[in-house]
Amino acid sequence: MKRTQFIGVEDAGQRFQKRYFDDRLGWDETIVSRRTVRNELVNRLSRLSLDRIDEPPNAEPDTFRVMSLHQF
């Protein structure tokens, strides 16, 4: 399973910790800008299903949730 999380690291909301999990590699973390987060989310959520026609069907749908830090 692959999973990506974006966690705000400051009160102004301009920098985020990007946490990416891959079954083979484990967790990878980096700090990214708000613009990078926005671009990645827009790109991911706007991909057409036709772009994935060669991929096997995924049993789990893509999900997007916004939660405050204390909810983790």
Backbone torsions as a table, in degrees:
resi	resn	phi	psi	omega
1	MET	NA	140.8	175.6
2	LYS	-112.2	139.8	-177.9
3	ARG	-144.6	139.0	176.5
4	THR	-124.6	133.0	177.0
5	GLN	-124.9	143.2	173.1
6	PHE	-119.9	122.3	-176.6
7	ILE	-123.5	125.7	178.8
8	GLY	-63.4	135.1	-178.5
9	VAL	-111.8	1.6	177.9
10	GLU	-148.3	158.5	-177.7
11	ASP	-67.2	-28.2	-177.6
12	ALA	-73.9	-16.8	178.2
13	GLY	72.9	28.1	-179.9
14	GLN	-100.5	-18.2	179.6
15	ARG	-129.0	141.1	-177.7
16	PHE	-132.9	148.6	171.6
17	GLN	-89.2	123.5	176.7
18	LYS	-98.6	119.4	177.7
19	ARG	-113.3	124.2	-178.0
20	TYR	-122.1	129.6	179.9
21	PHE	-116.2	133.1	175.5
22	ASP	-131.6	135.1	-178.2
23	ASP	-53.5	-38.4	-177.3
24	ARG	-79.6	-35.9	-171.6
25	LEU	-104.0	-16.2	-176.4
26	GLY	82.2	-154.7	-177.1
27	TRP	-86.2	142.1	172.4
28	ASP	-130.3	134.8	-177.0
29	GLU	-128.2	143.7	175.9
30	THR	-153.7	161.9	176.8
31	ILE	-100.3	130.4	-178.7
32	VAL	-131.0	162.0	-179.6
33	SER	-81.8	164.2	176.7
34	ARG	-59.3	-40.1	179.8
35	ARG	-61.4	-41.8	178.9
36	THR	-63.1	-43.6	178.2
37	VAL	-60.2	-48.0	-179.5
38	ARG	-59.1	-47.9	-178.9
39	ASN	-61.9	-43.0	179.6
40	GLU	-63.9	-42.5	-179.6
41	LEU	-68.0	-42.7	178.3
42	VAL	-61.9	-45.5	179.6
43	ASN	-61.9	-44.0	-177.9
44	ARG	-66.8	-43.7	-175.7
45	LEU	-78.4	-18.2	-178.0
46	SER	-100.6	-0.1	177.0
47	ARG	-60.3	134.4	178.2
48	LEU	-79.0	150.2	177.6
49	SER	-63.7	-24.9	177.6
50	LEU	-65.8	-26.0	177.4
51	ASP	-67.1	-19.6	-176.4
52	ARG	-108.3	20.2	-173.0
53	ILE	-62.2	-29.1	-179.7
54	ASP	-85.2	-9.9	-179.0
55	GLU	-84.5	147.1	174.1
56	PRO	-67.6	152.2	-179.3
57	PRO	-60.1	141.9	178.2
58	ASN	-96.2	129.5	-178.5
59	ALA	-69.5	-27.2	-178.6
60	GLU	-108.2	131.0	178.1
61	PRO	-73.5	157.7	173.1
62	ASP	-65.6	140.6	178.3
63	THR	-128.0	154.6	179.4
64	PHE	-139.3	122.2	179.4
65	ARG	-134.8	142.1	173.3
66	VAL	-113.9	122.5	-179.9
67	MET	-134.4	147.7	174.1
68	SER	-73.5	159.8	-174.2
69	LEU	-59.7	-36.9	-177.8
70	HIS	-69.7	-12.1	177.6
71	GLN	-82.8	-13.1	178.9
72	PHE	-72.1	NA	NA
